[in-house]
Amino acid sequence: MGILKVAVLGLGPSVKLFNPNDFDISIGVNDIFRYFQTDAIVCLDYERSFTSDRLKIIKESTPKKLYSQIANWDYLPNFEYIKILPGYPDKKINLSLDGYWKSFCSPFVAAQVAFKIYHANEIHLFGVDLINHPRLDKTISLKIRDHFQILEQELLKYDVQLIVHGDGLLKK
């Protein structure tokens, strides 16, 4: 079996570097359909968290699956419930557990969906820049970076590469 390349799309500036033709599957977050029509969406926030224009985009999106731990999205025909594990992965991650580790951004869970559900061999991050985010300060952004580093180490145990595109905080 060949390498399955999955793109995980956040909403930061480097999402513009994404070329859908280069990937087998794409997983976006929240209102990603304003930029790209992805195969799946991960949405971890309540409807009330979104402005009306963003919420409209999410509701009108047509991915094959919309993954969330919030059962209130279940009225959408493509909804699939995912279980979020308690706490944050500040020291290590065990991807064999039933559930998904959380951080402070949806692409973190989307990367795990790429691994656990779609069996990606390569997970490419676009738009996960963590710079100039309206709701993330420097301390939280650095914590997200640490979580992604822990996730990357765990993915390597399964020979899965986590590849960052763009020049954001996750770039090495």
DSSP file (Angstrom, degrees, kcal/mol; ACC not computed):
  #  RESIDUE AA STRUCTURE BP1 BP2  ACC     N-H-->O    O-->H-N    N-H-->O    O-->H-N    TCO  KAPPA ALPHA  PHI   PSI    X-CA   Y-CA   Z-CA
    1    1 A M              0   0    0      0, 0.0     3,-0.1     0, 0.0     0, 0.0   0.000 360.0 360.0 360.0 139.8    0.0    0.0    0.0
    2    2 A G        -     0   0    0      1,-0.2     2,-0.4   119,-0.0   119,-0.0  -0.081 360.0 -71.9 -80.9-178.0    1.3    3.5   -0.9
    3    3 A I        -     0   0    0    118,-0.1     2,-0.7   117,-0.0    -1,-0.2  -0.609  40.7-144.9 -77.8 130.4    1.7    6.5    1.2
    4    4 A L        -     0   0    0     -2,-0.4   117,-2.4   115,-0.2   118,-1.9  -0.882  14.1-158.4 -98.9 113.9   -1.6    8.2    2.1
    5    5 A K  E     -a  122   0A   0     -2,-0.7    19,-2.1   116,-0.2    20,-1.4  -0.833  10.1-174.5 -98.2 120.9   -1.1   12.0    2.3
    6    6 A V  E     -ab 123  25A   0    116,-2.7   118,-2.9    -2,-0.6     2,-0.5  -0.958  12.5-149.1-117.9 130.8   -3.7   13.9    4.3
    7    7 A A  E     -ab 124  26A   0     18,-2.6    20,-3.0    -2,-0.5     2,-0.5  -0.842   4.5-159.0 -97.1 132.5   -3.8   17.7    4.5
    8    8 A V  E     -ab 125  27A   0    116,-3.5   118,-2.7    -2,-0.5     2,-0.6  -0.962  13.9-157.1-109.4 123.1   -5.0   19.3    7.6
    9    9 A L  E     +ab 126  28A   0     18,-3.1    20,-1.0    -2,-0.5   118,-0.2  -0.891  14.8 178.2-112.9 115.2   -6.2   22.9    7.0
   10   10 A G        -     0   0    0    116,-3.5   118,-0.2    -2,-0.6    19,-0.1  -0.189  41.8-106.6 -88.2-166.4   -6.4   25.6    9.6
   11   11 A L  S    S+     0   0    0    116,-0.5   117,-0.1    -2,-0.1   116,-0.1   0.232  76.7 115.1-112.9  12.8   -7.5   29.1    8.8
   12   12 A G  S >  S-     0   0    0    115,-2.4     3,-1.9   114,-0.1     4,-0.2  -0.191  84.2 -88.3 -77.9 175.4   -4.1   30.9    9.0
   13   13 A P  G >  S+     0   0    0      0, 0.0     3,-1.6     0, 0.0     4,-0.1   0.789 119.7  65.5 -56.5 -34.0   -2.3   32.6    6.1
   14   14 A S  G >  S+     0   0    0      1,-0.3     3,-1.8     2,-0.2     4,-0.3   0.539  75.8  87.4 -73.1  -2.4   -0.4   29.5    5.0
   15   15 A V  G X  S+     0   0    0     -3,-1.9     3,-1.4     1,-0.3    -1,-0.3   0.784  77.4  69.3 -61.6 -23.7   -3.7   27.8    4.0
   16   16 A K  G <  S+     0   0    0     -3,-1.6    -1,-0.3     1,-0.3    -2,-0.2   0.663  87.6  64.6 -68.6 -15.1   -3.1   29.6    0.7
   17   17 A L  G <  S+     0   0    0     -3,-1.8    -1,-0.3    -4,-0.1     2,-0.2   0.607  79.0 110.1 -80.9 -11.8   -0.1   27.2    0.0
   18   18 A F    <   -     0   0    0     -3,-1.4     3,-0.1    -4,-0.3    -3,-0.0  -0.440  47.5-170.3 -70.8 132.1   -2.5   24.2   -0.1
   19   19 A N    >   -     0   0    0     -2,-0.2     3,-2.2     1,-0.1     4,-0.2  -0.964  12.7-154.7-120.6 110.9   -3.0   22.5   -3.5
   20   20 A P  G >  S+     0   0    0      0, 0.0     3,-1.4     0, 0.0    -1,-0.1   0.769  90.2  67.0 -58.2 -26.0   -5.8   19.9   -3.3
   21   21 A N  G 3  S+     0   0    0      1,-0.3    -3,-0.0    -3,-0.1     0, 0.0   0.654  93.0  61.1 -69.4 -14.4   -4.3   18.0   -6.2
   22   22 A D  G <  S+     0   0    0     -3,-2.2     2,-0.3     2,-0.0    -1,-0.3   0.441 100.1  64.0 -90.6  -0.1   -1.3   17.0   -4.1
   23   23 A F    <   -     0   0    0     -3,-1.4   -17,-0.2    -4,-0.2     3,-0.1  -0.916  62.7-147.5-133.1 151.5   -3.3   15.1   -1.4
   24   24 A D  S    S+     0   0    0    -19,-2.1     2,-0.3    -2,-0.3   -18,-0.2   0.847  90.5   9.9 -79.1 -37.0   -5.5   12.1   -1.1
   25   25 A I  E     -b    6   0A   0    -20,-1.4   -18,-2.6     2,-0.0     2,-0.4  -0.986  64.5-154.9-143.6 147.4   -7.7   13.5    1.6
   26   26 A S  E     -b    7   0A   0     -2,-0.3    14,-1.6   -20,-0.2    13,-1.2  -0.993   4.4-169.4-128.6 138.5   -8.2   17.0    3.2
   27   27 A I  E     -bc   8  40A   0    -20,-3.0   -18,-3.1    -2,-0.4    14,-0.2  -0.986  12.8-176.9-125.2 118.8   -9.5   17.8    6.6
   28   28 A G  E     -bc   9  41A   0     12,-2.8    14,-2.3    -2,-0.5     2,-0.4  -0.543  18.6-123.0-106.9 175.9  -10.4   21.4    7.4
   29   29 A V  E >   - c   0  42A   0    -20,-1.0     3,-0.9    12,-0.2    14,-0.2  -0.930  59.6 -37.1-121.5 148.0  -11.6   23.1   10.5
   30   30 A N  T 3  S+     0   0    0     12,-1.7     3,-0.4    -2,-0.4     2,-0.3  -0.133 129.1   2.2  50.0-118.0  -14.7   25.3   11.2
   31   31 A D  T >  S+     0   0    0      1,-0.2     3,-1.8     2,-0.1    -1,-0.3  -0.191  82.3 136.2 -96.5  42.2  -15.5   27.5    8.2
   32   32 A I  G X>  +     0   0    0     -3,-0.9     3,-2.8    -2,-0.3     4,-2.5   0.748  54.8  81.2 -59.0 -25.2  -12.7   26.2    5.9
   33   33 A F  G 34 S+     0   0    0     -3,-0.4    -1,-0.3     1,-0.3    -2,-0.1   0.636  75.1  73.0 -63.0 -10.9  -15.2   26.0    3.0
   34   34 A R  G <4 S+     0   0    0     -3,-1.8    -1,-0.3     1,-0.1    -2,-0.2   0.746 117.1  19.7 -70.6 -19.9  -14.7   29.7    2.5
   35   35 A Y  T <4 S+     0   0    0     -3,-2.8     2,-0.3     1,-0.4    -2,-0.2   0.764 135.5   5.2-109.7 -48.5  -11.3   28.7    1.1
   36   36 A F     <  -     0   0    0     -4,-2.5     2,-0.9   -27,-0.0    -1,-0.4  -0.982  61.0-123.4-142.4 148.0  -11.5   25.0    0.1
   37   37 A Q        -     0   0    0     -2,-0.3     2,-0.2    -3,-0.1    -4,-0.1  -0.843  42.4-167.8 -91.1 105.5  -14.0   22.3   -0.1
   38   38 A T        -     0   0    0     -2,-0.9    26,-0.2     1,-0.1   -11,-0.2  -0.491  31.8-121.2 -94.8 163.2  -12.5   19.6    2.1
   39   39 A D  S    S+     0   0    0    -13,-1.2    25,-2.2    24,-0.2    26,-1.1   0.824  95.4  11.8 -70.1 -32.4  -13.4   15.9    2.5
   40   40 A A  E     -cd  27  65A   0    -14,-1.6   -12,-2.8    23,-0.2     2,-0.4  -0.953  64.5-149.7-143.5 159.6  -14.0   16.4    6.3
   41   41 A I  E     -cd  28  66A   0     24,-1.9    26,-3.3    -2,-0.3     2,-0.5  -0.990   4.4-154.2-130.9 141.4  -14.3   19.2    8.8
   42   42 A V  E     +cd  29  67A   0    -14,-2.3   -12,-1.7    -2,-0.4     2,-0.5  -0.981  17.8 176.8-111.5 123.4  -13.4   19.2   12.5
   43   43 A C        +     0   0    0     24,-2.5    27,-0.4    -2,-0.5    26,-0.2  -0.945  10.9 167.9-131.6 109.6  -15.5   21.7   14.5
   44   44 A L        +     0   0    0     -2,-0.5     2,-0.3    24,-0.2    -1,-0.1   0.354  52.2  84.4-105.9   3.5  -14.9   21.7   18.3
   45   45 A D  S    S-     0   0    0      1,-0.1    25,-0.1    25,-0.1     2,-0.1  -0.754  80.6-105.9-108.7 155.1  -16.7   24.9   19.2
   46   46 A Y    >   -     0   0    0     -2,-0.3     3,-1.9     1,-0.1     4,-0.3  -0.367  34.6-109.8 -70.4 155.5  -20.4   25.6   19.9
   47   47 A E  G >  S+     0   0    0      1,-0.3     3,-2.0     2,-0.2    -1,-0.1   0.876 117.4  63.0 -53.4 -40.8  -22.4   27.4   17.3
   48   48 A R  G 3  S+     0   0    0      1,-0.3    -1,-0.3     7,-0.0     4,-0.1   0.656  90.4  69.3 -63.6 -14.3  -22.6   30.5   19.5
   49   49 A S  G <  S+     0   0    0     -3,-1.9     2,-0.3     2,-0.1    -1,-0.3   0.660  91.2  74.5 -75.8 -15.8  -18.8   30.8   19.2
   50   50 A F  S <  S-     0   0    0     -3,-2.0     2,-0.0    -4,-0.3     0, 0.0  -0.732  84.3-116.4-104.2 146.0  -19.1   31.8   15.6
   51   51 A T     >  -     0   0    0     -2,-0.3     4,-2.8     1,-0.1     5,-0.2  -0.331  40.9-103.3 -66.0 161.8  -20.2   35.0   13.9
   52   52 A S  H  > S+     0   0    0      1,-0.2     4,-2.1     2,-0.2     5,-0.1   0.859 121.2  51.3 -60.9 -36.7  -23.3   34.6   11.8
   53   53 A D  H  > S+     0   0    0      2,-0.2     4,-1.5     1,-0.2    -1,-0.2   0.896 112.8  45.2 -69.5 -38.1  -21.3   34.7    8.5
   54   54 A R  H  > S+     0   0    0      2,-0.2     4,-2.2     1,-0.2    -2,-0.2   0.916 112.5  51.1 -69.1 -42.2  -18.9   32.0    9.7
   55   55 A L  H  X S+     0   0    0     -4,-2.8     4,-2.7     1,-0.2     5,-0.2   0.890 106.6  55.0 -61.6 -39.6  -21.8   29.9   11.1
   56   56 A K  H  X S+     0   0    0     -4,-2.1     4,-1.9    -5,-0.2    -1,-0.2   0.905 107.5  49.8 -59.9 -42.6  -23.6   30.1    7.8
   57   57 A I  H  X S+     0   0    0     -4,-1.5     4,-0.8     2,-0.2    -1,-0.2   0.922 111.3  48.6 -63.3 -44.2  -20.5   28.8    6.0
   58   58 A I  H >< S+     0   0    0     -4,-2.2     3,-1.0     1,-0.2    -2,-0.2   0.946 112.4  48.0 -60.9 -47.7  -20.2   25.8    8.4
   59   59 A K  H 3< S+     0   0    0     -4,-2.7    -1,-0.2     1,-0.3    -2,-0.2   0.819 114.8  45.6 -63.9 -31.6  -23.9   25.0    8.0
   60   60 A E  H 3< S+     0   0    0     -4,-1.9    -1,-0.3    -5,-0.2    -2,-0.2   0.488  88.4 112.4 -91.7  -3.5  -23.8   25.2    4.2
   61   61 A S    <<  -     0   0    0     -3,-1.0   -24,-0.1    -4,-0.8   -20,-0.0  -0.351  53.2-156.9 -68.1 150.6  -20.6   23.1    4.0
   62   62 A T        +     0   0    0    -24,-0.1    -1,-0.1   -22,-0.0    -3,-0.1  -0.324  29.0 152.7-128.4  52.1  -20.9   19.7    2.4
   63   63 A P        -     0   0    0      0, 0.0   -23,-0.2     0, 0.0   -24,-0.2  -0.331  56.4-115.3 -72.0 164.7  -18.0   17.6    3.6
   64   64 A K  S    S+     0   0    0    -25,-2.2     2,-0.3     1,-0.2   -24,-0.2   0.860 100.0  16.0 -65.7 -34.1  -18.4   13.8    3.7
   65   65 A K  E     -d   40   0A   0    -26,-1.1   -24,-1.9     2,-0.0     2,-0.5  -0.997  57.6-161.2-140.9 144.1  -18.0   14.0    7.5
   66   66 A L  E     -de  41  79A   0     12,-2.5    14,-2.6    -2,-0.3     2,-0.4  -0.975  22.2-158.2-121.4 114.0  -18.1   16.7   10.2
   67   67 A Y  E     +de  42  80A   0    -26,-3.3   -24,-2.5    -2,-0.5     2,-0.3  -0.768  24.6 146.8 -97.0 133.3  -16.4   15.5   13.4
   68   68 A S  E     - e   0  81A   0     12,-1.7    14,-2.0    -2,-0.4   -24,-0.2  -0.984  49.5-141.4-159.1 154.9  -17.2   17.1   16.7
   69   69 A Q  S    S+     0   0    0     -2,-0.3     2,-0.7   -26,-0.2    15,-0.1   0.409  84.7  92.4 -91.9  -2.2  -17.4   16.3   20.4
   70   70 A I    >   -     0   0    0    -27,-0.4     3,-1.7     1,-0.1     4,-0.1  -0.839  63.9-159.4 -99.7 111.3  -20.4   18.6   20.6
   71   71 A A  G >  S+     0   0    0     -2,-0.7     3,-2.2     1,-0.3    -1,-0.1   0.692  81.0  80.7 -64.6 -18.0  -23.6   16.6   20.1
   72   72 A N  G 3  S+     0   0    0      1,-0.3     3,-0.5     2,-0.1    -1,-0.3   0.635  83.2  63.2 -66.5 -11.9  -25.5   19.8   19.1
   73   73 A W  G X  S+     0   0    0     -3,-1.7     3,-2.1     1,-0.2    -1,-0.3   0.444  73.8 101.8 -84.6   0.6  -24.0   19.6   15.6
   74   74 A D  T <   +     0   0    0     -3,-2.2    -1,-0.2     1,-0.3     5,-0.2   0.588  61.0  75.0 -67.8  -9.5  -25.9   16.3   15.1
   75   75 A Y  T 3  S+     0   0    0     -3,-0.5    -1,-0.3    -4,-0.1    -2,-0.1   0.682  76.9  92.5 -73.3 -15.8  -28.6   17.9   13.0
   76   76 A L  S X  S-     0   0    0     -3,-2.1     3,-1.7     1,-0.1   -10,-0.1  -0.627  82.5-132.4 -78.0 136.7  -26.1   18.0   10.2
   77   77 A P  T 3  S+     0   0    0      0, 0.0    -1,-0.1     0, 0.0    -3,-0.1   0.715 103.6  49.0 -65.4 -20.2  -26.4   14.9    8.0
   78   78 A N  T 3  S+     0   0    0    -13,-0.1   -12,-2.5     2,-0.0    -4,-0.1   0.268  81.7 134.0-102.2  10.8  -22.6   14.3    7.9
   79   79 A F  E <   -e   66   0A   0     -3,-1.7     2,-0.4   -14,-0.2   -12,-0.2  -0.345  28.9-179.3 -66.9 137.4  -22.1   14.6   11.7
   80   80 A E  E     -e   67   0A   0    -14,-2.6   -12,-1.7    -2,-0.1     2,-0.2  -0.967  23.7-130.3-137.4 124.8  -19.9   12.1   13.5
   81   81 A Y  E     -e   68   0A   0     -2,-0.4     2,-0.4   -14,-0.2   -12,-0.2  -0.479  22.9-170.3 -72.3 136.4  -19.3   12.3   17.2
   82   82 A I        -     0   0    0    -14,-2.0     2,-0.5    -2,-0.2    -2,-0.0  -0.967  20.2-125.7-124.5 147.4  -15.7   12.0   18.5
   83   83 A K        -     0   0    0     -2,-0.4    17,-2.3    18,-0.0     2,-0.5  -0.792  17.1-149.9 -94.8 128.1  -14.7   11.6   22.1
   84   84 A I  B     -g  100   0B   0     -2,-0.5    17,-0.2    15,-0.2    14,-0.0  -0.844  17.7-128.6 -97.0 130.7  -12.2   14.2   23.5
   85   85 A L        -     0   0    0     15,-2.8    17,-0.3    -2,-0.5     2,-0.1  -0.416  30.6-100.3 -74.4 151.8  -10.0   12.9   26.3
   86   86 A P  S    S+     0   0    0      0, 0.0    -1,-0.1     0, 0.0    16,-0.0  -0.397  81.2   9.6 -73.0 150.4   -9.7   14.8   29.5
   87   87 A G  S    S-     0   0    0     -2,-0.1    15,-0.6    14,-0.1    -2,-0.0  -0.086  89.2 -72.6  78.8-178.3   -6.8   17.1   30.2
   88   88 A Y        -     0   0    0     13,-0.1     2,-2.0     0, 0.0     3,-0.3  -0.877  36.6-115.0-118.0 149.8   -4.0   18.3   27.9
   89   89 A P        +     0   0    0      0, 0.0    61,-0.1     0, 0.0    62,-0.1  -0.445  54.3 149.3 -84.2  68.8   -1.1   16.4   26.6
   90   90 A D  S    S+     0   0    0     -2,-2.0     3,-0.1     1,-0.1    -3,-0.0   0.699  78.2  17.9 -76.9 -18.6    1.6   18.3   28.4
   91   91 A K  S    S-     0   0    0      1,-0.4     2,-0.3    -3,-0.3    -1,-0.1   0.737 128.2 -14.7-117.8 -46.5    4.0   15.4   28.7
   92   92 A K        -     0   0    0      2,-0.0    -1,-0.4    61,-0.0     2,-0.4  -0.978  49.3-137.0-157.1 165.5    3.0   12.6   26.3
   93   93 A I        -     0   0    0     -2,-0.3     2,-0.6    57,-0.3     3,-0.0  -0.980   4.7-158.7-128.0 139.5    0.3   11.4   24.0
   94   94 A N    >   -     0   0    0     -2,-0.4     3,-1.3     1,-0.1    57,-0.0  -0.927   5.4-172.2-118.1 104.4   -0.9    7.8   23.6
   95   95 A L  T 3  S+     0   0    0     -2,-0.6     4,-0.2     1,-0.3    -1,-0.1   0.527  77.6  72.0 -76.2  -4.8   -2.6    7.5   20.2
   96   96 A S  T 3  S+     0   0    0      2,-0.1    -1,-0.3    -3,-0.0     2,-0.0   0.596  76.5 102.0 -85.0  -9.3   -3.8    4.0   21.0
   97   97 A L  S <  S-     0   0    0     -3,-1.3     2,-1.1     1,-0.1   -12,-0.1  -0.360  87.1-105.0 -70.4 154.3   -6.4    5.3   23.5
   98   98 A D  S    S+     0   0    0      2,-0.1     2,-0.3    -2,-0.0    -1,-0.1  -0.706  90.4  31.9 -81.2 101.4  -10.0    5.5   22.5
   99   99 A G  S    S-     0   0    0     -2,-1.1     2,-0.4    -4,-0.2   -15,-0.2  -0.810  86.2 -80.0 139.1-179.7  -10.5    9.2   22.0
  100  100 A Y  B     -g   84   0B   0    -17,-2.3   -15,-2.8    -2,-0.3     2,-0.2  -0.954  30.9-126.5-125.5 135.6   -8.7   12.4   20.9
  101  101 A W        -     0   0    0     -2,-0.4     2,-0.3   -17,-0.2    11,-0.1  -0.516  29.1-141.4 -75.4 145.6   -6.3   14.6   22.8
  102  102 A K        +     0   0    0    -15,-0.6     2,-0.2   -17,-0.3     4,-0.1  -0.768  24.5 168.9-109.3 155.8   -7.1   18.3   22.8
  103  103 A S        -     0   0    0      2,-0.3    41,-0.1    -2,-0.3     3,-0.0  -0.435  57.7 -78.2-131.2-147.5   -5.1   21.4   22.6
  104  104 A F  S    S+     0   0    0     -2,-0.2     2,-0.3    36,-0.2    40,-0.1   0.150 108.9  56.4-108.8  18.4   -6.2   25.0   22.1
  105  105 A C  S >> S-     0   0    0      1,-0.1     3,-1.1    39,-0.1     4,-0.6  -0.993  76.5-128.6-150.3 144.7   -6.8   24.7   18.4
  106  106 A S  H >> S+     0   0    0     -2,-0.3     4,-2.4     1,-0.2     3,-0.7   0.814 101.3  68.3 -63.1 -34.8   -9.0   22.4   16.2
  107  107 A P  H 3> S+     0   0    0      0, 0.0     4,-2.2     0, 0.0    -1,-0.2   0.791  92.1  63.8 -58.7 -24.2   -6.2   21.4   13.8
  108  108 A F  H <> S+     0   0    0     -3,-1.1     4,-1.0     2,-0.2    -2,-0.2   0.926 108.9  38.4 -63.4 -44.4   -4.6   19.5   16.7
  109  109 A V  H <X S+     0   0    0     -3,-0.7     4,-2.1    -4,-0.6     3,-0.3   0.882 112.3  58.7 -71.6 -38.8   -7.6   17.2   16.8
  110  110 A A  H  X S+     0   0    0     -4,-2.4     4,-2.2     1,-0.2    -2,-0.2   0.868 101.8  54.8 -59.2 -37.1   -7.9   17.2   13.0
  111  111 A A  H  X S+     0   0    0     -4,-2.2     4,-1.4     1,-0.2    -1,-0.2   0.879 108.4  48.6 -64.4 -36.9   -4.3   15.8   12.8
  112  112 A Q  H  X S+     0   0    0     -4,-1.0     4,-3.5    -3,-0.3     5,-0.3   0.859 108.3  53.6 -70.7 -35.0   -5.3   12.9   15.0
  113  113 A V  H  X>S+     0   0    0     -4,-2.1     4,-2.2     2,-0.2     5,-1.6   0.908 105.4  55.2 -61.9 -41.6   -8.4   12.3   12.9
  114  114 A A  H  <5S+     0   0    0     -4,-2.2     6,-2.2     3,-0.2    -1,-0.2   0.889 116.8  36.8 -57.6 -39.8   -6.1   12.1    9.9
  115  115 A F  H  X5S+     0   0    0     -4,-1.4     4,-0.7     4,-0.2    -2,-0.2   0.948 124.0  37.0 -77.5 -52.5   -4.1    9.3   11.7
  116  116 A K  H  <5S+     0   0    0     -4,-3.5    -3,-0.2     2,-0.1    -2,-0.2   0.876 130.2  24.3 -75.6 -39.8   -6.9    7.4   13.5
  117  117 A I  T  <5S+     0   0    0     -4,-2.2    -3,-0.2    -5,-0.3    -1,-0.1   0.871 133.2  31.9 -94.3 -42.5   -9.7    7.5   11.0
  118  118 A Y  T  4<S-     0   0    0     -5,-1.6    -3,-0.2    -4,-0.1    -2,-0.1   0.529  93.7-133.3 -98.4  -6.7   -8.0    8.0    7.6
  119  119 A H     <  -     0   0    0     -4,-0.7    -4,-0.2    -6,-0.3  -115,-0.2   0.890  33.0-168.7  58.8  45.2   -4.7    6.1    8.4
  120  120 A A        -     0   0    0     -6,-2.2  -115,-0.2     1,-0.1    -1,-0.2  -0.329  26.2-167.1 -64.6 143.0   -2.5    8.8    7.0
  121  121 A N  S    S+     0   0    0   -117,-2.4    40,-2.2     1,-0.3     2,-0.4   0.653  85.7  32.0 -95.9 -27.2    1.2    8.1    6.5
  122  122 A E  E     -af   5 161A   0   -118,-1.9  -116,-2.7    38,-0.2     2,-0.5  -0.999  68.4-165.9-130.9 130.7    1.9   11.8    6.0
  123  123 A I  E     -af   6 162A   0     38,-3.0    40,-3.2    -2,-0.4     2,-0.5  -0.972   9.6-163.7-118.0 117.2    0.0   14.6    7.7
  124  124 A H  E     -af   7 163A   0   -118,-2.9  -116,-3.5    -2,-0.5     2,-0.5  -0.879   6.4-149.7-105.1 126.6    0.6   18.0    6.2
  125  125 A L  E     +af   8 164A   0     38,-3.3    40,-2.4    -2,-0.5     2,-0.4  -0.848  19.2 172.8-100.0 125.5   -0.4   21.1    8.1
  126  126 A F  E     +a    9   0A   0   -118,-2.7  -116,-3.5    -2,-0.5  -111,-0.2  -0.977  67.1  15.7-125.3 142.2   -1.5   24.2    6.3
  127  127 A G  S    S+     0   0    0     -2,-0.4  -115,-2.4    38,-0.3  -116,-0.5   0.691  85.5 118.0  72.1  17.0   -2.9   27.4    7.9
  128  128 A V        +     0   0    0     37,-0.3    42,-0.4  -118,-0.2    -1,-0.1  -0.547  28.8 134.2-110.3  63.0   -1.7   26.3   11.4
  129  129 A D        -     0   0    0     -2,-0.5    40,-3.0    39,-0.1    41,-0.2   0.809  47.3-154.4 -86.5 -33.2    0.5   29.4   11.7
  130  130 A L        +     0   0    0     -3,-0.2     2,-0.4     1,-0.2    15,-0.1   0.790  54.7 117.9  60.4  30.4   -0.4   30.5   15.3
  131  131 A I  S    S+     0   0    0      1,-0.1    -1,-0.2    10,-0.0    -2,-0.1  -0.988  77.5   1.7-125.7 139.0    0.6   34.0   14.5
  132  132 A N  S    S+     0   0    0     -2,-0.4    -1,-0.1     1,-0.2     5,-0.1   0.781  82.1 162.7  58.8  29.7   -1.8   37.0   14.6
  133  133 A H    >   -     0   0    0      3,-0.3     3,-0.7     1,-0.1    -1,-0.2  -0.658  40.1-137.7 -78.8 132.6   -4.6   34.8   15.7
  134  134 A P  T 3  S+     0   0    0      0, 0.0    -1,-0.1     0, 0.0    -2,-0.1   0.736  99.3  33.2 -65.8 -21.2   -7.4   36.9   17.2
  135  135 A R  T 3  S+     0   0    0      1,-0.1     2,-0.5     2,-0.1    -2,-0.0   0.385 103.9  79.3-115.7   3.5   -8.1   34.5   20.1
  136  136 A L    <   -     0   0    0     -3,-0.7    -3,-0.3     4,-0.0    -4,-0.1  -0.943  58.8-161.8-118.6 119.4   -4.6   33.1   20.9
  137  137 A D     >  -     0   0    0     -2,-0.5     4,-2.6    -5,-0.1     5,-0.2  -0.345  40.7 -93.4 -86.3 177.7   -2.0   34.9   22.9
  138  138 A K  H  > S+     0   0    0      1,-0.2     4,-2.4     2,-0.2     5,-0.2   0.883 123.3  52.8 -60.1 -42.3    1.7   34.1   22.8
  139  139 A T  H  > S+     0   0    0      1,-0.2     4,-1.7     2,-0.2    -1,-0.2   0.930 112.9  43.1 -62.0 -46.5    1.5   31.8   25.9
  140  140 A I  H  > S+     0   0    0      2,-0.2     4,-2.4     1,-0.2    -1,-0.2   0.902 112.4  54.0 -66.6 -41.2   -1.3   29.7   24.5
  141  141 A S  H  X S+     0   0    0     -4,-2.6     4,-2.2     1,-0.2    -2,-0.2   0.899 108.6  48.7 -60.7 -41.0    0.3   29.6   21.0
  142  142 A L  H  X S+     0   0    0     -4,-2.4     4,-2.2     2,-0.2    -1,-0.2   0.859 109.5  52.7 -67.1 -34.6    3.5   28.3   22.6
  143  143 A K  H  X S+     0   0    0     -4,-1.7     4,-2.3     2,-0.2    -2,-0.2   0.909 108.6  50.1 -65.8 -42.1    1.5   25.7   24.5
  144  144 A I  H  X S+     0   0    0     -4,-2.4     4,-2.5     2,-0.2    -2,-0.2   0.913 108.9  52.6 -61.4 -42.9   -0.1   24.6   21.2
  145  145 A R  H  X S+     0   0    0     -4,-2.2     4,-2.0     1,-0.2    -2,-0.2   0.925 109.0  49.6 -58.4 -44.6    3.4   24.3   19.6
  146  146 A D  H  X S+     0   0    0     -4,-2.2     4,-2.1     1,-0.2    -2,-0.2   0.910 109.9  51.2 -61.1 -42.5    4.5   22.1   22.5
  147  147 A H  H  X S+     0   0    0     -4,-2.3     4,-2.6     1,-0.2    -1,-0.2   0.910 109.0  50.5 -62.3 -42.3    1.5   19.9   22.1
  148  148 A F  H  X S+     0   0    0     -4,-2.5     4,-2.7     1,-0.2    -1,-0.2   0.867 108.3  53.2 -64.5 -35.0    2.2   19.5   18.3
  149  149 A Q  H  X S+     0   0    0     -4,-2.0     4,-1.9     2,-0.2    -1,-0.2   0.905 110.2  47.1 -65.6 -40.1    5.8   18.5   19.2
  150  150 A I  H  X S+     0   0    0     -4,-2.1     4,-1.9     2,-0.2   -57,-0.3   0.911 112.9  49.6 -65.9 -42.2    4.5   15.8   21.5
  151  151 A L  H  X S+     0   0    0     -4,-2.6     4,-2.8     1,-0.2    -2,-0.2   0.912 108.2  53.4 -62.2 -43.0    2.1   14.6   18.9
  152  152 A E  H  X S+     0   0    0     -4,-2.7     4,-1.9     1,-0.2    -1,-0.2   0.906 107.6  50.7 -59.8 -42.2    4.8   14.6   16.3
  153  153 A Q  H  X S+     0   0    0     -4,-1.9     4,-0.8     1,-0.2    -1,-0.2   0.892 112.1  47.1 -63.1 -40.0    7.0   12.3   18.5
  154  154 A E  H >< S+     0   0    0     -4,-1.9     3,-0.8     1,-0.2     4,-0.5   0.905 109.9  52.8 -68.8 -41.2    4.1    9.9   19.0
  155  155 A L  H ><>S+     0   0    0     -4,-2.8     5,-2.1     1,-0.2     3,-1.7   0.865 100.8  61.9 -61.9 -35.9    3.2    9.8   15.3
  156  156 A L  H ><5S+     0   0    0     -4,-1.9     3,-1.7     1,-0.3    -1,-0.2   0.800  91.9  65.6 -61.9 -28.3    6.9    8.9   14.5
  157  157 A K  T <<5S+     0   0    0     -3,-0.8    -1,-0.3    -4,-0.8    -2,-0.2   0.752 106.7  43.0 -62.9 -22.7    6.4    5.7   16.6
  158  158 A Y  T < 5S-     0   0    0     -3,-1.7    -1,-0.3    -4,-0.5    -2,-0.2   0.195 121.5-109.4-105.1  12.6    3.9    4.7   13.8
  159  159 A D  T < 5S+     0   0    0     -3,-1.7     2,-0.5     1,-0.2    -3,-0.2   0.837  72.7 142.7  59.5  35.8    6.2    6.0   11.0
  160  160 A V      < -     0   0    0     -5,-2.1     2,-0.3    -8,-0.1    -1,-0.2  -0.924  41.7-144.0-108.4 128.6    3.8    8.8   10.3
  161  161 A Q  E     -f  122   0A   0    -40,-2.2   -38,-3.0    -2,-0.5     2,-0.6  -0.720   3.6-154.2 -93.0 140.2    5.3   12.2    9.4
  162  162 A L  E     -f  123   0A   0     -2,-0.3     2,-0.5   -40,-0.2   -38,-0.2  -0.970  18.5-169.8-110.9 115.3    3.9   15.5   10.5
  163  163 A I  E     -f  124   0A   0    -40,-3.2   -38,-3.3    -2,-0.6     2,-0.4  -0.928   8.3-152.2-116.8 124.8    4.9   18.1    7.9
  164  164 A V  E     -f  125   0A   0     -2,-0.5     2,-0.4   -40,-0.2   -38,-0.1  -0.810   6.7-161.6-100.2 131.8    4.3   21.9    8.5
  165  165 A H        +     0   0    0    -40,-2.4   -37,-0.3    -2,-0.4   -38,-0.3  -0.887  54.4  28.2-110.2 143.8    3.8   24.3    5.6
  166  166 A G  S    S-     0   0    0     -2,-0.4    -2,-0.1     1,-0.1   -41,-0.0  -0.388  91.6 -80.9  98.8 179.4    4.3   28.0    6.0
  167  167 A D  S    S+     0   0    0     -2,-0.1    -1,-0.1     4,-0.1   -38,-0.1  -0.068  79.1 125.7-114.4  31.5    6.5   30.1    8.3
  168  168 A G  S >  S-     0   0    0     -3,-0.2     3,-1.2     1,-0.1   -38,-0.2   0.079  80.3 -73.3 -79.0-166.3    4.4   30.1   11.4
  169  169 A L  T 3  S+     0   0    0    -40,-3.0   -39,-0.1     1,-0.3   -40,-0.1   0.706 126.5  58.2 -65.6 -24.1    5.2   29.1   15.0
  170  170 A L  T 3  S+     0   0    0    -42,-0.4    -1,-0.3   -41,-0.2    -6,-0.1   0.650  79.9 108.3 -82.6 -14.5    5.2   25.3   14.2
  171  171 A K    <         0   0    0     -3,-1.2    -4,-0.1   -42,-0.2    -6,-0.1  -0.402 360.0 360.0 -68.1 135.8    7.9   25.6   11.6
  172  172 A K              0   0    0     -8,-0.1    -1,-0.1    -2,-0.1    -5,-0.1   0.437 360.0 360.0 -89.6 360.0   11.3   24.2   12.6
